[in-house]
Amino acid sequence: MSELSRPDPDGREVPPDDAAAVNALRSAVMRLSRRLKHQRVDESLSPTEMSVLGTLFRCGHATPGELARKEHVQPPSMTRIVAMLEAKGLVRLEPHPDDRRQKVVTQTEQAEAMLEESRRKRNAWLAELASGLDEDEWAKVRAAAPVLEKLAQL
């Protein structure tokens, strides 16, 4: 059995073409992600802190427990991350509307502006990189974008 045709976690045999595609996708996404991480506006924020701000941007607000689940970290870790973001003026903790024992985390206008600038910088970098593609390759990227977004949400 080759490295690329091992069973998937459910014990099913992965066809070699699919295994090769998964391997290529994983490798490309990891390399591209590493390069995108270098296109940061605020070097003082960790990638995890940036990710939490991005999650808050998408969902509006969340409890620390909800953020921990969405970010796949332990609740005590999220509590520390939220405290650091609050100390930097990037999030606010507000009373939960239904449960006085909990707090709701909301990003500040400063965080929104920083995220917008970060998005602009990363999009410009990626657009410049993509300018090296021919029209057929760029059409494939446009078609693949929603599928990759779906994969990221699964």
C-alpha positions as a printed Julia matrix, in Angstrom:
154×3 Matrix{Float64}:
   0.0    0.0     0.0
   1.51   3.35   -1.0
   1.72   6.41    1.25
  -1.01   8.07   -0.83
  -3.49   5.18   -0.84
  -3.84   4.56    2.89
  -7.32   4.16    4.32
  -9.04   7.35    5.46
  -9.98   7.69    9.19
 -13.18   5.69    8.57
 -11.17   2.78    7.14
 -12.18   3.38    3.51
  -9.49   3.13    0.88
  -8.78   6.54   -0.65
  -8.28   6.32   -4.42
  -4.7    7.29   -5.36
  -5.86  10.26   -7.49
  -7.91  11.62   -4.57
  -5.08  11.02   -2.12
  -2.66  12.85   -4.4
  -5.09  15.77   -4.75
  -5.58  15.93   -0.97
  -1.82  15.9    -0.46
  -1.28  18.66   -3.03
  -4.13  20.75   -1.57
  -2.79  20.4     1.98
   0.7   21.34    0.94
  -0.39  24.33   -1.15
  -2.79  25.67    1.49
  -0.13  25.41    4.2
   2.52  27.2     2.11
   0.1   29.92    1.02
  -1.15  30.36    4.58
   2.39  30.77    5.9
   3.12  33.4     3.27
  -0.15  35.24    3.97
   0.64  35.34    7.7
   3.7   37.45    6.88
   1.43  40.12    5.35
   0.34  41.42    8.77
  -0.45  45.0     9.68
   0.08  44.62   13.43
   3.07  42.43   14.29
   2.21  42.61   18.0
  -0.81  40.31   17.55
  -0.4   36.56   17.37
  -2.07  34.6    14.57
  -4.51  33.25   17.18
  -5.44  36.76   18.31
  -5.98  37.79   14.68
  -8.12  34.7    14.15
 -10.28  35.55   17.17
 -10.81  39.07   15.83
 -11.74  37.61   12.45
 -14.26  35.3    14.11
 -15.78  38.24   15.98
 -15.97  40.16   12.72
 -17.92  37.3    11.12
 -20.25  36.54   14.03
 -20.56  40.0    15.62
 -20.09  38.92   19.22
 -19.67  35.76   21.24
 -19.06  34.47   24.72
 -15.51  33.33   25.51
 -16.8   29.73   25.53
 -18.29  30.13   22.05
 -15.04  31.64   20.81
 -13.07  28.75   22.31
 -15.22  26.25   20.4
 -15.0   28.18   17.14
 -11.23  28.6    17.46
 -10.64  25.02   18.69
  -8.85  26.07   21.88
  -9.5   25.31   25.52
 -11.69  27.84   27.41
  -8.87  28.91   29.79
  -6.7   29.72   26.76
  -9.51  31.79   25.24
  -9.96  33.64   28.52
  -6.27  34.67   28.36
  -6.55  35.63   24.67
  -9.63  37.76   25.32
  -7.9   39.46   28.28
  -4.89  40.33   26.07
  -7.16  41.67   23.32
  -9.11  43.7    25.87
  -5.87  45.15   27.31
  -4.9   46.22   23.76
  -8.28  47.94   23.3
  -9.38  45.55   20.56
 -12.37  43.93   22.32
 -14.92  44.87   24.95
 -16.49  42.57   27.51
 -20.15  43.31   28.07
 -22.78  41.66   30.26
 -24.57  38.72   28.62
 -28.19  39.73   27.95
 -29.63  36.46   29.31
 -27.03  35.1    31.74
 -25.44  37.49   34.23
 -22.7   34.93   34.97
 -21.34  35.27   31.42
 -19.8   38.04   29.37
 -20.1   38.76   25.66
 -16.98  39.67   23.69
 -17.37  42.38   21.04
 -14.63  43.88   18.9
 -13.94  47.6    19.07
 -13.78  50.1    16.2
  -9.98  49.99   16.53
 -10.1   46.21   15.85
 -12.45  46.7    12.9
 -10.1   49.28   11.35
  -7.06  47.07   11.92
  -8.82  44.05   10.39
  -9.89  46.08    7.38
  -6.32  47.31    6.83
  -4.99  43.76    7.27
  -7.53  42.42    4.78
  -6.66  45.16    2.3
  -2.93  44.4     2.59
  -3.36  40.64    2.27
  -5.81  40.96   -0.62
  -3.42  43.27   -2.46
  -0.55  40.83   -1.92
  -2.64  37.88   -3.09
  -3.94  39.82   -6.12
  -0.35  40.65   -7.06
   0.61  37.0    -6.69
  -2.4   35.92   -8.77
  -1.4   38.32  -11.55
   1.16  35.66  -12.48
  -1.65  33.26  -13.44
  -3.01  33.0   -16.95
  -6.75  33.56  -17.57
  -7.59  29.84  -17.49
  -5.78  29.37  -14.16
  -7.45  32.48  -12.72
 -10.88  31.19  -13.82
 -10.16  27.92  -11.98
  -9.19  29.85   -8.84
 -12.43  31.86   -9.02
 -14.42  28.63   -9.42
 -12.54  26.9    -6.58
 -12.87  29.76   -4.07
 -16.43  28.88   -2.91
 -15.48  25.21   -2.6
 -12.41  26.06   -0.52
 -14.56  28.34    1.64
 -16.97  25.45    2.2
 -14.07  23.14    3.16
 -12.87  25.76    5.64
 -16.32  25.8     7.27
 -16.77  22.01    7.57
